[in-house]
Amino acid sequence: MQIPKGKKIYFSSDNHLGAPTKEESLPREKKFVKWLDEVKEDAAAIFLLGDLFDFWFEYKTVVPKGFVRTLGKLAEISDSGIPIYFFVGNHDLWMNDYFEKELNIPTYHDSKEFIFNNKTFLIGHGDGKGPNDNGYKRMKKVFTNPFLKWIYRWLHPDIGMRIAHYLSVKNKLISGDEDNIFLGDNKEWLAAYAKRKLENKHYDYFVFAHRHLPMEIKVGENSTYFNLGDWINHYTFGVFDGENFEIKNY
């Protein structure tokens, strides 16, 4: 994609809408929708890098109740011709084709390469990448097992959603403090992952989420890893103006 003059590409992640309760997350949702309303004015594209919802599961004919403000705004922006790309996170990894069929938003379950104005990006949520995060890597194998997903689908939605919401809110990313601690440039595992990827191919920018901390770490002479932060404590987002990428506060 060549970004038209005066346009920008926006990146956001880790809203965790619905946590710890729908009532408490509503002000955050309204703030995010306001942000979407503002950035659509000069957006060439919008990337949502996962954990938009604190939990999401698509039954064959049922989707989770709520979040109509967000879904309606995304539909409006997509219908206007602005492309939106969604990368599932560890909290909404059970997303299937609802976004694609209902909102015309492509959905990715792994990192993907993009080129904007001759700058090469590797973009994704970041869960399960690099060293460490071993507990989640094991958990993801269980959660993505087709047979176990099939069994879960047979739970009544009211029961399934209640169980999932309880477990999701208990997740350390919401209830704990350890993921709010910066590990250092040489110990951040997504930065280590980026350095390893550079051994085989050059990327100008690595843009990930999942860590809930806004970061900018040089991983090569001409390569930088960015983490977008979150919309729980930091209210940060990424923006690429065609020449430079930066993290901003809203």
WOQUI-V811136 format. One record per backbone hydrogen bond with DSSP energy under -1.0 kcal/mol. NH is the residue of the N-H (numbers start at 1). CO is the residue of the C=O. E is the energy in kcal/mol with one decimal. If there is no record, write none. Layout:
nh->NH co->CO e->E
nh->NH co->CO e->E
//
This chain:
nh->7 co->4 e->-2.2
nh->8 co->42 e->-2.4
nh->9 co->240 e->-2.5
nh->10 co->45 e->-2.1
nh->11 co->238 e->-2.6
nh->12 co->47 e->-2.3
nh->14 co->50 e->-2.5
nh->16 co->51 e->-3.0
nh->17 co->52 e->-2.5
nh->19 co->16 e->-1.9
nh->25 co->21 e->-1.9
nh->29 co->25 e->-2.3
nh->30 co->26 e->-2.6
nh->31 co->27 e->-1.9
nh->32 co->28 e->-2.3
nh->33 co->29 e->-2.5
nh->34 co->30 e->-2.0
nh->35 co->31 e->-2.0
nh->36 co->32 e->-2.5
nh->37 co->33 e->-2.3
nh->38 co->34 e->-1.5
nh->39 co->35 e->-2.8
nh->40 co->36 e->-1.6
nh->41 co->38 e->-1.3
nh->42 co->39 e->-1.2
nh->44 co->8 e->-3.8
nh->46 co->83 e->-2.1
nh->47 co->10 e->-3.1
nh->48 co->85 e->-3.1
nh->49 co->12 e->-3.3
nh->54 co->17 e->-2.5
nh->59 co->62 e->-1.8
nh->71 co->67 e->-2.5
nh->72 co->68 e->-2.6
nh->73 co->69 e->-2.0
nh->74 co->70 e->-2.5
nh->75 co->71 e->-2.2
nh->76 co->72 e->-2.3
nh->77 co->73 e->-2.5
nh->78 co->74 e->-2.7
nh->79 co->75 e->-2.8
nh->80 co->76 e->-1.2
nh->81 co->78 e->-1.5
nh->82 co->77 e->-1.5
nh->85 co->46 e->-2.4
nh->86 co->106 e->-2.6
nh->87 co->48 e->-2.7
nh->88 co->108 e->-2.5
nh->95 co->92 e->-1.2
nh->101 co->97 e->-2.8
nh->102 co->98 e->-3.0
nh->103 co->99 e->-1.5
nh->105 co->99 e->-1.9
nh->108 co->86 e->-2.8
nh->112 co->123 e->-2.6
nh->114 co->121 e->-2.1
nh->116 co->119 e->-2.4
nh->117 co->1 e->-2.1
nh->119 co->116 e->-2.3
nh->121 co->114 e->-3.4
nh->122 co->205 e->-2.1
nh->123 co->112 e->-2.5
nh->124 co->207 e->-1.8
nh->129 co->126 e->-1.5
nh->137 co->133 e->-1.9
nh->138 co->134 e->-2.0
nh->139 co->135 e->-2.2
nh->140 co->136 e->-3.1
nh->141 co->137 e->-1.2
nh->142 co->138 e->-1.2
nh->143 co->139 e->-2.7
nh->144 co->140 e->-2.1
nh->145 co->142 e->-1.2
nh->149 co->145 e->-2.4
nh->150 co->146 e->-2.0
nh->151 co->147 e->-2.1
nh->152 co->148 e->-2.4
nh->153 co->149 e->-1.9
nh->154 co->151 e->-1.3
nh->155 co->152 e->-1.9
nh->160 co->156 e->-3.0
nh->161 co->157 e->-2.9
nh->162 co->158 e->-1.2
nh->163 co->159 e->-2.4
nh->164 co->160 e->-2.4
nh->165 co->161 e->-2.6
nh->166 co->162 e->-1.9
nh->167 co->163 e->-2.2
nh->168 co->164 e->-2.7
nh->169 co->165 e->-2.4
nh->170 co->166 e->-1.4
nh->174 co->171 e->-1.8
nh->175 co->171 e->-2.2
nh->176 co->172 e->-1.7
nh->180 co->177 e->-2.0
nh->181 co->178 e->-1.0
nh->187 co->184 e->-1.6
nh->188 co->184 e->-1.8
nh->192 co->188 e->-1.9
nh->193 co->189 e->-1.8
nh->194 co->190 e->-2.1
nh->195 co->191 e->-2.2
nh->196 co->192 e->-1.9
nh->197 co->193 e->-2.1
nh->198 co->194 e->-1.7
nh->199 co->196 e->-1.0
nh->200 co->197 e->-1.5
nh->201 co->197 e->-1.5
nh->204 co->120 e->-1.6
nh->205 co->120 e->-2.1
nh->206 co->224 e->-2.5
nh->207 co->122 e->-2.4
nh->208 co->226 e->-2.5
nh->209 co->125 e->-2.2
nh->211 co->209 e->-1.6
nh->215 co->227 e->-1.9
nh->217 co->225 e->-2.8
nh->219 co->223 e->-1.9
nh->220 co->223 e->-1.4
nh->224 co->204 e->-1.9
nh->225 co->217 e->-3.2
nh->226 co->206 e->-3.4
nh->227 co->215 e->-1.7
nh->228 co->208 e->-2.0
nh->231 co->14 e->-2.2
nh->235 co->230 e->-1.4
nh->236 co->230 e->-1.5
nh->237 co->248 e->-2.3
nh->238 co->11 e->-2.3
nh->239 co->246 e->-2.1
nh->240 co->9 e->-2.5
nh->241 co->244 e->-1.9
nh->246 co->239 e->-1.9
nh->248 co->237 e->-3.1
nh->250 co->235 e->-3.0
//
